[in-house]
Amino acid sequence: MRLHGLLSFPLTPFTAGDTVDAGVLAEHVAQQIAAGPAALFVACGTGEFTALGMDEYRTVVRTAVREAGGRLPVFAGAGGGPRAAREFARAAAEAGADGLLLLPPYLVASPPAGLVRHIAYVAAATGLPTVVYQRANAVLDPAAAVALLEVPTVIGIKDGRGDVDAMTRLVTTVRASGHPRAADMVFLNGLPTAEVTAAAYRAIGVPSYSSAALSFVPDLAVAFHQAVERGDEAACRTLLSEFFLPLVALREQVPGYAVALPKAGARLGGLAVGPVRPPLVDLSAEHVERLAALIGDGRAALRRLRTAPAVAA
């Protein structure tokens, strides 16, 4: 399974009574699919995986799978300790998921070889294609990345660290390993607001990225991705300066805003996704106003780009 293009990470809506709102989730997933992503990744970081109970998790995955209807692959997050991660993996398979995003193990730090053991242990629970999320306490080195080629269901690595030098070494080592699966290993840019680093990662052979912005401003996210794909550096700079970079500055104001901002943005767009669950906090009233202004600025910039006269070659 090759994951090339823009990747959607839907939000998990909660009701006022603190339950998963499957109806709003179905509406949200339908909107995401309409934007044309290469795949959906549900119940992951943006989808508040760590805040979900097992029954809620099953509801989220089943709802997304039903709404997708086979039109694009649905990956589900799985994580925690090894036994818990296996339980989530099995639940995802039973709910019809097409693949897994394996999140870092709970708290425990380990050498890269130990992380490979953890990945193989969880991957053995199902036959689902698995993407490994590298960040926090889950850090691979090039040798470990090559070792993952021996785990038949591991199809890719999503990087959330942002160390371009280390990622260059990892990608190059895998591609040059001579392993029969090396050419098919997928590498994804999974940094928060990945649009900001899209050019740098594309330069090292990692063109695909996850977009939290897609979950609340699909028009801006898709426009930026299209600009990247056609090599329109001027359009990329405009959207970065008018929307994505100011968004990052706002995101950095409070820990956890990487999830709270998209939820606030979706609410501003009229989708009743509800609040974030603790320990995350929702945006302050001041920051909601700032986000609304940023969205307006971004869309104004997009209108200017779309109405600007074409430049003759």
N, C-alpha and C positions, 0 to 999 in steps of 0.2 A: 504494500500500500504506500503510494508516494504522495506526500503532502506538500504540494507546490502552490504557493500563493498566499493570500490573506486568510488568517485563521480566526474563527470566532470563538470567544469565551463568554457565553451568556451568563447573565446575572441569575441569582436564585431569588424570586419574589417571595416575600413573607406577608401574611395577612396581619391585620391589627390584633388578632388573637394569637400571633406568633406561631402560625403553621405555614407550611409551604403552600403557596397559591398556584395550583397546577394550571388553572385557567389563564392567569396572567403569564405564566411561564410559556404555555403553548403559544400565546399571542406574541410574546417576545421572541421565541425561537422562530416563528414564522417570519417576523420582521428581519431577523438575522439572515435567514435563508434567502430572503428576497434580495439581500445585498450581495449575494454571490460569493460567499467564502468557500475555501477549498474543503473545510471540515468544521464541525462543531466540537468544542471541548467543554462539556458540562460538568458541574460539580467539581470544578478545579479551584484555583485561587480566587479568581474574580467571582466565581459561583459559591464562595464561602464553604468549601468542602469541610473544613475543620469545625464548622458550626452545625453540621447536619447529623441527625441521628440516622441509623441504618434504614429505617422505614422511609424517612424523608429522602434519603439518597436514592432508594429504589424508585420513588415517585418521580424525582427529577430526571433520572435516566430514562425511565419508561416514557415519560411525557415527551422528552426530546426525540427519542427513537420513533415514537408514533408520529410526531409532527414532521420529522425528516422524511419518513416514508421511503427510505432507501435512496433519496435523491443525492445525498452526500453522507460521508461517514460521520458517525457520532462516537467520539472518544469520551470516556468518563475518568475523572480523577480517582486515584486510589492511593492511600498513604497511611501513616501511622507506623507502629511497630510491625514486624514481619507477619505475625499472625493476623493482626487487624487488617493490614494491607491485603493479605490473601482473601479475607472475608469480603472486603469491598470489591476486590477483583472478581470474585465468584458472583457477587450480587450484580455487578455490571454486566457480566456475561449472561446471567439469567434474565436481566432486563432488556437484553437485545443489543447492547453496545457493540460497536464494531472494533473498538480498541480501548487502550488504557493510557492515561498519563500517570506515570508513577512518581508521586511526590516524595520529597525527602523523608527519611525515617524519623520518627519522633525523637527529638532532642539528641540522640546518641551520635557522637562523633566517631569516625572510624577512618582507617586508611583506605585508599582507593580500592585495594583488593577486597576489603571487607564489604565495601559498597557493592562491588560486583557480586559477591555472595548473596547479599540482600536482594538485589535485583533478580538474580537467577531463582532465588527462593520464591519470590512473589510471582514471577513470570510463569513458574511451573504450575501454578494453581489453575490456569486457564490456557486456552490456545489463542487468546486475543493478541493481536499486534500491540506492542508496548513501546511508548516513547518515554524515555527517562528524563526527568526534570532535574537538571544540575543547578543547585543554588544552596545557599546557607551551609548546612552541615553535609551536604551531598556533593562532593567535589571529585570529579574524575581527573586522572592524568592520562596522557596518551596511551600508555600501556593498558590501563583499565578500559579505555574506550575500545581498543583493539580486542581485548578479552570479551567484550560484550558481543562481538560478532559471532562468538560461539554459542550465544543464547539465541536460539532460532526465532523466538517471537519478538525480540527486541529489534525494532525497525528504525529507531532514531533517538537523538539527544536534543533536548530543548535547553538552551543556555539562559540562565537568569542571573549570572554573575557579572557579566559586562567586562571581563578581562579579555580584550580582543587578542592580545599577544598569546595568552594561554589557549584561547579557542582556535587561533591559527595553527598552533602546534598540534592540537587535538585533531582538527579536520584533516590537516596535511598527513599526519601519521596514519590515520584510518584509510584515507584514499590511496596512500602509497604502500599499504600493508601487503597487497597481493592476495588478500583474502577474497574468496569468491563472492562474498556479500558486501565488500567494501564500497563498491560503486553505488549500491542501492541504499546505504545508510543515509537517513534523513537528518539534517541539522537545522534547527529552528532557533530564531532569535526570540527569546522569551522575556526580554527585559520590560519593566514597566514603561509604558508609553514608548513602545519599540520603534515607533516612527522616527524618533530622534537619532537612533543608532542604525537605522535601516541601511544607509549608504555604507557605513563602516563594515557592517556584517556582510553586505552583498559583495564587497570587495574581497572578502576572504572565503567566498563560496557558500554563504549562508543567505540566500535571497528571501526565504520565507519567514514570516514573523507573525506572532500573535498580536492582536490589536484590542486593547481594552476600550479604545475610542469607538470601535465598531459597535459596541454594546449600547452606546447612547448617542453617537453622532455618526451613523453609518455613511451619510453623504460625505462628510469630511474624511473619514477613514478610507473610503473607496477612492475618492478623488486623489488623495495622497498616494495610495498604492498604485493607481494608474499612472501618476506622474513619475513615480520611481521606475515602473516597468518600461515606460517609453523614454526614459532618460531626460525628462524635462526638469533640469536642475533649478530653473527660475521658479517654476511652480512649486517645487519642493521647498525652496527657500521661503517663498511667500507664506505657505501654509505652516511651516515650522515657526517662522517669526510671529505670525499673527495668531496662531492657535496652540500648536503643540508645545513650544518652549514655554509660553506663559502657563500652560496647563501643568507642565512639570514643576514650575515654580510654586504653583498653588498646591500641588500634590505633596510637595516637600514640607509644607507648613505643619502637618500633623501626621504622625505614624498611622498607617492604616488607611490613609486617604486614597491609596491605589485602588481600593475597593469602594470606599464611600463616595468618591467622586463620580465614578460611573453610575452608581445607584442614584445619586442626586441628579445627574444629568438625565437619566431615564425618566425620573419623576418630572423634571422640567419639561420633558417632551410629552408628558401626558400618560406615561405608563405607570400603573400603580404597583411598583415593585416593593414598596414598604421600606422599612429601615434596615440597616445592617445589624447583625447580632453581635453581642459582646464577645470578646473584649474590644471590638472595633467601635468607633463612635461616628455618628453622622456629622455632616458638615454644619458649622455654625451658620446662622442667618447671614452674616457678613460674607462668608465664603460661598454660600449659595448664590448670592447676588453677583459675586465676582465670577463664578462659573457661568452664570447666565450671560454676563457681559462677554466673556471669552467665546462662548458659543456664537453669540451675535457677531463678534469680530471675525471669527473663523468663516462664518457663512458669508459675511460681506466680502471677505477676501476671495472666497470661492466664486462669488458672483462676478467680481472684477476679472478674475482669470477667465471665466467662461465668456465674457463679453468683450475681452480685449481682442483687437484685430490681429489676425495671423501675421507672423513675420515671414516675409518672402525668403526663400532659401538662396 
